[in-house]
Amino acid sequence: MWFRSWNPAIRKMSQKLVYFWDGVLGLYLSVKFAFVYDNLSQTYKIVMLLLDEAENITRGEF
């Protein structure tokens, strides 16, 4: 699966930003994405959260 961003204000889609293997997604695994601002580096980042419902844990990837 590819991750791309969409800006509805200017109606533009980004190039392919990130690729992740969909085999990672299991029966009890949910994926969420967030767009955040990092004050330390003064940049915007996309964060991917993986929720493993079977083990009741959440992992974040930047």
PyMOL Python script that loads the backbone (N, CA, C, O; Angstrom):
from pymol import cmd

cmd.read_pdbstr("""\
ATOM      1  N   MET A   1       0.830  -1.175   0.000  1.00  0.00           N
ATOM      2  CA  MET A   1       0.000   0.000   0.000  1.00  0.00           C
ATOM      3  C   MET A   1       0.882   1.249   0.000  1.00  0.00           C
ATOM      4  O   MET A   1       1.918   1.299   0.663  1.00  0.00           O
ATOM      5  N   TRP A   2       0.450   2.243  -0.750  1.00  0.00           N
ATOM      6  CA  TRP A   2       1.149   3.516  -0.818  1.00  0.00           C
ATOM      7  C   TRP A   2       0.394   4.548   0.000  1.00  0.00           C
ATOM      8  O   TRP A   2      -0.834   4.509   0.085  1.00  0.00           O
ATOM      9  N   PHE A   3       1.130   5.470   0.598  1.00  0.00           N
ATOM     10  CA  PHE A   3       0.507   6.583   1.305  1.00  0.00           C
ATOM     11  C   PHE A   3       0.745   7.841   0.491  1.00  0.00           C
ATOM     12  O   PHE A   3       1.871   8.125   0.084  1.00  0.00           O
ATOM     13  N   ARG A   4      -0.341   8.605   0.252  1.00  0.00           N
ATOM     14  CA  ARG A   4      -0.266   9.875  -0.449  1.00  0.00           C
ATOM     15  C   ARG A   4      -1.122  10.869   0.323  1.00  0.00           C
ATOM     16  O   ARG A   4      -2.066  10.481   1.011  1.00  0.00           O
ATOM     17  N   SER A   5      -0.796  12.133   0.209  1.00  0.00           N
ATOM     18  CA  SER A   5      -1.620  13.147   0.869  1.00  0.00           C
ATOM     19  C   SER A   5      -2.436  13.907  -0.171  1.00  0.00           C
ATOM     20  O   SER A   5      -2.028  14.054  -1.323  1.00  0.00           O
ATOM     21  N   TRP A   6      -3.604  14.387   0.268  1.00  0.00           N
ATOM     22  CA  TRP A   6      -4.506  15.139  -0.595  1.00  0.00           C
ATOM     23  C   TRP A   6      -4.774  16.486   0.050  1.00  0.00           C
ATOM     24  O   TRP A   6      -5.143  16.547   1.223  1.00  0.00           O
ATOM     25  N   ASN A   7      -4.593  17.576  -0.703  1.00  0.00           N
ATOM     26  CA  ASN A   7      -4.889  18.914  -0.219  1.00  0.00           C
ATOM     27  C   ASN A   7      -6.164  19.383  -0.908  1.00  0.00           C
ATOM     28  O   ASN A   7      -6.129  19.772  -2.076  1.00  0.00           O
ATOM     29  N   PRO A   8      -7.291  19.350  -0.197  1.00  0.00           N
ATOM     30  CA  PRO A   8      -8.555  19.725  -0.847  1.00  0.00           C
ATOM     31  C   PRO A   8      -8.630  21.210  -1.198  1.00  0.00           C
ATOM     32  O   PRO A   8      -9.391  21.587  -2.089  1.00  0.00           O
ATOM     33  N   ALA A   9      -7.860  22.060  -0.519  1.00  0.00           N
ATOM     34  CA  ALA A   9      -7.899  23.496  -0.795  1.00  0.00           C
ATOM     35  C   ALA A   9      -7.391  23.814  -2.202  1.00  0.00           C
ATOM     36  O   ALA A   9      -7.948  24.668  -2.892  1.00  0.00           O
ATOM     37  N   ILE A  10      -6.330  23.121  -2.621  1.00  0.00           N
ATOM     38  CA  ILE A  10      -5.778  23.372  -3.958  1.00  0.00           C
ATOM     39  C   ILE A  10      -6.030  22.195  -4.913  1.00  0.00           C
ATOM     40  O   ILE A  10      -5.582  22.201  -6.060  1.00  0.00           O
ATOM     41  N   ARG A  11      -6.755  21.190  -4.411  1.00  0.00           N
ATOM     42  CA  ARG A  11      -7.142  20.021  -5.203  1.00  0.00           C
ATOM     43  C   ARG A  11      -5.942  19.316  -5.824  1.00  0.00           C
ATOM     44  O   ARG A  11      -5.938  18.999  -7.013  1.00  0.00           O
ATOM     45  N   LYS A  12      -4.925  19.077  -5.002  1.00  0.00           N
ATOM     46  CA  LYS A  12      -3.717  18.394  -5.477  1.00  0.00           C
ATOM     47  C   LYS A  12      -3.405  17.191  -4.603  1.00  0.00           C
ATOM     48  O   LYS A  12      -3.630  17.200  -3.393  1.00  0.00           O
ATOM     49  N   MET A  13      -2.879  16.155  -5.249  1.00  0.00           N
ATOM     50  CA  MET A  13      -2.434  14.962  -4.546  1.00  0.00           C
ATOM     51  C   MET A  13      -0.917  14.890  -4.631  1.00  0.00           C
ATOM     52  O   MET A  13      -0.329  15.222  -5.660  1.00  0.00           O
ATOM     53  N   SER A  14      -0.290  14.457  -3.549  1.00  0.00           N
ATOM     54  CA  SER A  14       1.169  14.360  -3.517  1.00  0.00           C
ATOM     55  C   SER A  14       1.654  13.165  -4.329  1.00  0.00           C
ATOM     56  O   SER A  14       0.873  12.312  -4.751  1.00  0.00           O
ATOM     57  N   GLN A  15       2.944  13.132  -4.529  1.00  0.00           N
ATOM     58  CA  GLN A  15       3.585  11.940  -5.070  1.00  0.00           C
ATOM     59  C   GLN A  15       3.456  10.837  -4.032  1.00  0.00           C
ATOM     60  O   GLN A  15       3.045  11.102  -2.902  1.00  0.00           O
ATOM     61  N   LYS A  16       3.794   9.621  -4.388  1.00  0.00           N
ATOM     62  CA  LYS A  16       3.781   8.521  -3.420  1.00  0.00           C
ATOM     63  C   LYS A  16       4.838   8.803  -2.362  1.00  0.00           C
ATOM     64  O   LYS A  16       6.017   8.966  -2.677  1.00  0.00           O
ATOM     65  N   LEU A  17       4.405   8.860  -1.098  1.00  0.00           N
ATOM     66  CA  LEU A  17       5.307   9.244  -0.013  1.00  0.00           C
ATOM     67  C   LEU A  17       5.919   8.044   0.694  1.00  0.00           C
ATOM     68  O   LEU A  17       7.127   8.008   0.930  1.00  0.00           O
ATOM     69  N   VAL A  18       5.099   7.075   1.030  1.00  0.00           N
ATOM     70  CA  VAL A  18       5.558   5.947   1.834  1.00  0.00           C
ATOM     71  C   VAL A  18       4.905   4.681   1.321  1.00  0.00           C
ATOM     72  O   VAL A  18       3.732   4.679   0.948  1.00  0.00           O
ATOM     73  N   TYR A  19       5.668   3.618   1.305  1.00  0.00           N
ATOM     74  CA  TYR A  19       5.123   2.306   0.946  1.00  0.00           C
ATOM     75  C   TYR A  19       5.203   1.416   2.167  1.00  0.00           C
ATOM     76  O   TYR A  19       6.237   1.373   2.833  1.00  0.00           O
ATOM     77  N   PHE A  20       4.132   0.706   2.473  1.00  0.00           N
ATOM     78  CA  PHE A  20       4.214  -0.324   3.500  1.00  0.00           C
ATOM     79  C   PHE A  20       3.465  -1.551   3.034  1.00  0.00           C
ATOM     80  O   PHE A  20       2.437  -1.476   2.361  1.00  0.00           O
ATOM     81  N   TRP A  21       4.012  -2.661   3.413  1.00  0.00           N
ATOM     82  CA  TRP A  21       3.528  -3.967   2.979  1.00  0.00           C
ATOM     83  C   TRP A  21       2.214  -4.277   3.659  1.00  0.00           C
ATOM     84  O   TRP A  21       2.139  -4.224   4.886  1.00  0.00           O
ATOM     85  N   ASP A  22       1.176  -4.598   2.908  1.00  0.00           N
ATOM     86  CA  ASP A  22      -0.132  -4.856   3.493  1.00  0.00           C
ATOM     87  C   ASP A  22      -0.202  -6.198   4.209  1.00  0.00           C
ATOM     88  O   ASP A  22      -1.203  -6.491   4.862  1.00  0.00           O
ATOM     89  N   GLY A  23       0.850  -7.028   4.099  1.00  0.00           N
ATOM     90  CA  GLY A  23       0.907  -8.264   4.872  1.00  0.00           C
ATOM     91  C   GLY A  23       1.065  -7.991   6.359  1.00  0.00           C
ATOM     92  O   GLY A  23       0.833  -8.868   7.191  1.00  0.00           O
ATOM     93  N   VAL A  24       1.466  -6.750   6.689  1.00  0.00           N
ATOM     94  CA  VAL A  24       1.585  -6.329   8.086  1.00  0.00           C
ATOM     95  C   VAL A  24       0.205  -6.279   8.728  1.00  0.00           C
ATOM     96  O   VAL A  24       0.065  -6.510   9.929  1.00  0.00           O
ATOM     97  N   LEU A  25      -0.803  -5.981   7.935  1.00  0.00           N
ATOM     98  CA  LEU A  25      -2.152  -5.830   8.461  1.00  0.00           C
ATOM     99  C   LEU A  25      -2.784  -7.202   8.667  1.00  0.00           C
ATOM    100  O   LEU A  25      -3.041  -7.931   7.708  1.00  0.00           O
ATOM    101  N   GLY A  26      -3.023  -7.534   9.892  1.00  0.00           N
ATOM    102  CA  GLY A  26      -3.634  -8.809  10.218  1.00  0.00           C
ATOM    103  C   GLY A  26      -5.089  -8.639  10.579  1.00  0.00           C
ATOM    104  O   GLY A  26      -5.654  -7.555  10.438  1.00  0.00           O
ATOM    105  N   LEU A  27      -5.680  -9.694  11.036  1.00  0.00           N
ATOM    106  CA  LEU A  27      -7.091  -9.696  11.394  1.00  0.00           C
ATOM    107  C   LEU A  27      -7.396  -8.737  12.527  1.00  0.00           C
ATOM    108  O   LEU A  27      -8.455  -8.110  12.537  1.00  0.00           O
ATOM    109  N   TYR A  28      -6.484  -8.614  13.485  1.00  0.00           N
ATOM    110  CA  TYR A  28      -6.732  -7.783  14.664  1.00  0.00           C
ATOM    111  C   TYR A  28      -5.845  -6.538  14.687  1.00  0.00           C
ATOM    112  O   TYR A  28      -5.550  -6.021  15.765  1.00  0.00           O
ATOM    113  N   LEU A  29      -5.419  -6.051  13.534  1.00  0.00           N
ATOM    114  CA  LEU A  29      -4.531  -4.902  13.464  1.00  0.00           C
ATOM    115  C   LEU A  29      -5.225  -3.759  12.727  1.00  0.00           C
ATOM    116  O   LEU A  29      -5.704  -3.939  11.608  1.00  0.00           O
ATOM    117  N   SER A  30      -5.277  -2.590  13.351  1.00  0.00           N
ATOM    118  CA  SER A  30      -5.861  -1.393  12.740  1.00  0.00           C
ATOM    119  C   SER A  30      -4.753  -0.374  12.497  1.00  0.00           C
ATOM    120  O   SER A  30      -3.786  -0.308  13.257  1.00  0.00           O
ATOM    121  N   VAL A  31      -4.895   0.415  11.444  1.00  0.00           N
ATOM    122  CA  VAL A  31      -3.902   1.439  11.101  1.00  0.00           C
ATOM    123  C   VAL A  31      -4.588   2.788  11.070  1.00  0.00           C
ATOM    124  O   VAL A  31      -5.666   2.932  10.493  1.00  0.00           O
ATOM    125  N   LYS A  32      -3.960   3.783  11.696  1.00  0.00           N
ATOM    126  CA  LYS A  32      -4.445   5.170  11.680  1.00  0.00           C
ATOM    127  C   LYS A  32      -3.280   6.067  11.292  1.00  0.00           C
ATOM    128  O   LYS A  32      -2.127   5.768  11.605  1.00  0.00           O
ATOM    129  N   PHE A  33      -3.580   7.164  10.614  1.00  0.00           N
ATOM    130  CA  PHE A  33      -2.568   8.138  10.230  1.00  0.00           C
ATOM    131  C   PHE A  33      -2.914   9.486  10.840  1.00  0.00           C
ATOM    132  O   PHE A  33      -4.089   9.820  10.992  1.00  0.00           O
ATOM    133  N   ALA A  34      -1.891  10.264  11.191  1.00  0.00           N
ATOM    134  CA  ALA A  34      -2.091  11.614  11.723  1.00  0.00           C
ATOM    135  C   ALA A  34      -1.054  12.537  11.095  1.00  0.00           C
ATOM    136  O   ALA A  34       0.063  12.121  10.790  1.00  0.00           O
ATOM    137  N   PHE A  35      -1.435  13.776  10.908  1.00  0.00           N
ATOM    138  CA  PHE A  35      -0.560  14.817  10.381  1.00  0.00           C
ATOM    139  C   PHE A  35      -0.237  15.727  11.555  1.00  0.00           C
ATOM    140  O   PHE A  35      -1.135  16.362  12.109  1.00  0.00           O
ATOM    141  N   VAL A  36       1.040  15.801  11.945  1.00  0.00           N
ATOM    142  CA  VAL A  36       1.427  16.519  13.164  1.00  0.00           C
ATOM    143  C   VAL A  36       2.553  17.520  12.881  1.00  0.00           C
ATOM    144  O   VAL A  36       3.259  17.429  11.877  1.00  0.00           O
ATOM    145  N   TYR A  37       2.694  18.475  13.803  1.00  0.00           N
ATOM    146  CA  TYR A  37       3.773  19.452  13.719  1.00  0.00           C
ATOM    147  C   TYR A  37       4.773  19.159  14.831  1.00  0.00           C
ATOM    148  O   TYR A  37       4.394  19.039  15.996  1.00  0.00           O
ATOM    149  N   ASP A  38       6.060  19.043  14.469  1.00  0.00           N
ATOM    150  CA  ASP A  38       7.134  18.776  15.418  1.00  0.00           C
ATOM    151  C   ASP A  38       7.806  20.102  15.767  1.00  0.00           C
ATOM    152  O   ASP A  38       8.487  20.697  14.931  1.00  0.00           O
ATOM    153  N   ASN A  39       7.614  20.559  16.995  1.00  0.00           N
ATOM    154  CA  ASN A  39       8.189  21.838  17.430  1.00  0.00           C
ATOM    155  C   ASN A  39       9.714  21.829  17.438  1.00  0.00           C
ATOM    156  O   ASN A  39      10.338  22.851  17.154  1.00  0.00           O
ATOM    157  N   LEU A  40      10.317  20.691  17.758  1.00  0.00           N
ATOM    158  CA  LEU A  40      11.779  20.628  17.826  1.00  0.00           C
ATOM    159  C   LEU A  40      12.434  20.859  16.465  1.00  0.00           C
ATOM    160  O   LEU A  40      13.384  21.634  16.348  1.00  0.00           O
ATOM    161  N   SER A  41      11.921  20.182  15.443  1.00  0.00           N
ATOM    162  CA  SER A  41      12.516  20.337  14.112  1.00  0.00           C
ATOM    163  C   SER A  41      11.779  21.372  13.260  1.00  0.00           C
ATOM    164  O   SER A  41      12.225  21.703  12.162  1.00  0.00           O
ATOM    165  N   GLN A  42      10.666  21.875  13.758  1.00  0.00           N
ATOM    166  CA  GLN A  42       9.838  22.856  13.059  1.00  0.00           C
ATOM    167  C   GLN A  42       9.439  22.359  11.672  1.00  0.00           C
ATOM    168  O   GLN A  42       9.518  23.087  10.682  1.00  0.00           O
ATOM    169  N   THR A  43       9.008  21.099  11.630  1.00  0.00           N
ATOM    170  CA  THR A  43       8.548  20.491  10.383  1.00  0.00           C
ATOM    171  C   THR A  43       7.247  19.737  10.650  1.00  0.00           C
ATOM    172  O   THR A  43       6.909  19.428  11.792  1.00  0.00           O
ATOM    173  N   TYR A  44       6.533  19.453   9.576  1.00  0.00           N
ATOM    174  CA  TYR A  44       5.332  18.636   9.664  1.00  0.00           C
ATOM    175  C   TYR A  44       5.706  17.192   9.390  1.00  0.00           C
ATOM    176  O   TYR A  44       6.605  16.913   8.596  1.00  0.00           O
ATOM    177  N   LYS A  45       5.009  16.273  10.052  1.00  0.00           N
ATOM    178  CA  LYS A  45       5.295  14.854   9.893  1.00  0.00           C
ATOM    179  C   LYS A  45       3.994  14.071   9.794  1.00  0.00           C
ATOM    180  O   LYS A  45       2.945  14.509  10.266  1.00  0.00           O
ATOM    181  N   ILE A  46       4.087  12.913   9.175  1.00  0.00           N
ATOM    182  CA  ILE A  46       2.973  11.979   9.136  1.00  0.00           C
ATOM    183  C   ILE A  46       3.311  10.842  10.083  1.00  0.00           C
ATOM    184  O   ILE A  46       4.385  10.245   9.996  1.00  0.00           O
ATOM    185  N   VAL A  47       2.395  10.550  10.980  1.00  0.00           N
ATOM    186  CA  VAL A  47       2.600   9.495  11.965  1.00  0.00           C
ATOM    187  C   VAL A  47       1.639   8.353  11.650  1.00  0.00           C
ATOM    188  O   VAL A  47       0.455   8.578  11.401  1.00  0.00           O
ATOM    189  N   MET A  48       2.160   7.130  11.662  1.00  0.00           N
ATOM    190  CA  MET A  48       1.326   5.953  11.462  1.00  0.00           C
ATOM    191  C   MET A  48       1.223   5.215  12.791  1.00  0.00           C
ATOM    192  O   MET A  48       2.239   4.885  13.404  1.00  0.00           O
ATOM    193  N   LEU A  49       0.002   4.959  13.232  1.00  0.00           N
ATOM    194  CA  LEU A  49      -0.237   4.222  14.471  1.00  0.00           C
ATOM    195  C   LEU A  49      -0.789   2.854  14.136  1.00  0.00           C
ATOM    196  O   LEU A  49      -1.738   2.724  13.363  1.00  0.00           O
ATOM    197  N   LEU A  50      -0.188   1.836  14.725  1.00  0.00           N
ATOM    198  CA  LEU A  50      -0.659   0.464  14.558  1.00  0.00           C
ATOM    199  C   LEU A  50      -1.264   0.005  15.872  1.00  0.00           C
ATOM    200  O   LEU A  50      -0.593   0.021  16.904  1.00  0.00           O
ATOM    201  N   LEU A  51      -2.513  -0.398  15.846  1.00  0.00           N
ATOM    202  CA  LEU A  51      -3.191  -0.900  17.035  1.00  0.00           C
ATOM    203  C   LEU A  51      -3.374  -2.391  16.898  1.00  0.00           C
ATOM    204  O   LEU A  51      -4.114  -2.861  16.034  1.00  0.00           O
ATOM    205  N   ASP A  52      -2.699  -3.133  17.752  1.00  0.00           N
ATOM    206  CA  ASP A  52      -2.825  -4.584  17.782  1.00  0.00           C
ATOM    207  C   ASP A  52      -3.879  -4.926  18.828  1.00  0.00           C
ATOM    208  O   ASP A  52      -3.598  -4.941  20.026  1.00  0.00           O
ATOM    209  N   GLU A  53      -5.092  -5.202  18.361  1.00  0.00           N
ATOM    210  CA  GLU A  53      -6.203  -5.469  19.269  1.00  0.00           C
ATOM    211  C   GLU A  53      -6.048  -6.795  20.001  1.00  0.00           C
ATOM    212  O   GLU A  53      -6.564  -6.943  21.108  1.00  0.00           O
ATOM    213  N   ALA A  54      -5.352  -7.761  19.412  1.00  0.00           N
ATOM    214  CA  ALA A  54      -5.165  -9.061  20.048  1.00  0.00           C
ATOM    215  C   ALA A  54      -4.277  -8.927  21.284  1.00  0.00           C
ATOM    216  O   ALA A  54      -4.529  -9.576  22.300  1.00  0.00           O
ATOM    217  N   GLU A  55      -3.231  -8.084  21.205  1.00  0.00           N
ATOM    218  CA  GLU A  55      -2.327  -7.913  22.330  1.00  0.00           C
ATOM    219  C   GLU A  55      -2.590  -6.627  23.090  1.00  0.00           C
ATOM    220  O   GLU A  55      -1.941  -6.362  24.102  1.00  0.00           O
ATOM    221  N   ASN A  56      -3.543  -5.818  22.613  1.00  0.00           N
ATOM    222  CA  ASN A  56      -3.936  -4.554  23.238  1.00  0.00           C
ATOM    223  C   ASN A  56      -2.743  -3.600  23.387  1.00  0.00           C
ATOM    224  O   ASN A  56      -2.532  -3.027  24.456  1.00  0.00           O
ATOM    225  N   ILE A  57      -1.969  -3.436  22.312  1.00  0.00           N
ATOM    226  CA  ILE A  57      -0.837  -2.509  22.322  1.00  0.00           C
ATOM    227  C   ILE A  57      -0.909  -1.602  21.089  1.00  0.00           C
ATOM    228  O   ILE A  57      -1.488  -1.967  20.066  1.00  0.00           O
ATOM    229  N   THR A  58      -0.313  -0.421  21.208  1.00  0.00           N
ATOM    230  CA  THR A  58      -0.245   0.527  20.105  1.00  0.00           C
ATOM    231  C   THR A  58       1.219   0.862  19.842  1.00  0.00           C
ATOM    232  O   THR A  58       1.987   1.095  20.776  1.00  0.00           O
ATOM    233  N   ARG A  59       1.598   0.884  18.577  1.00  0.00           N
ATOM    234  CA  ARG A  59       2.947   1.250  18.169  1.00  0.00           C
ATOM    235  C   ARG A  59       2.846   2.431  17.211  1.00  0.00           C
ATOM    236  O   ARG A  59       1.938   2.486  16.381  1.00  0.00           O
ATOM    237  N   GLY A  60       3.774   3.372  17.323  1.00  0.00           N
ATOM    238  CA  GLY A  60       3.794   4.537  16.432  1.00  0.00           C
ATOM    239  C   GLY A  60       5.030   4.518  15.565  1.00  0.00           C
ATOM    240  O   GLY A  60       6.105   4.116  16.012  1.00  0.00           O
ATOM    241  N   GLU A  61       4.884   4.950  14.326  1.00  0.00           N
ATOM    242  CA  GLU A  61       5.994   5.029  13.374  1.00  0.00           C
ATOM    243  C   GLU A  61       6.006   6.428  12.784  1.00  0.00           C
ATOM    244  O   GLU A  61       4.953   6.976  12.459  1.00  0.00           O
ATOM    245  N   PHE A  62       7.207   7.016  12.641  1.00  0.00           N
ATOM    246  CA  PHE A  62       7.334   8.337  12.028  1.00  0.00           C
ATOM    247  C   PHE A  62       7.949   8.202  10.668  1.00  0.00           C
ATOM    248  O   PHE A  62       8.145   9.202   9.977  1.00  0.00           O
TER     249      PHE A  62
END
""", "prot")
cmd.dss("prot")
cmd.show_as("cartoon", "prot")
cmd.util.cbc("prot")
cmd.orient("prot")
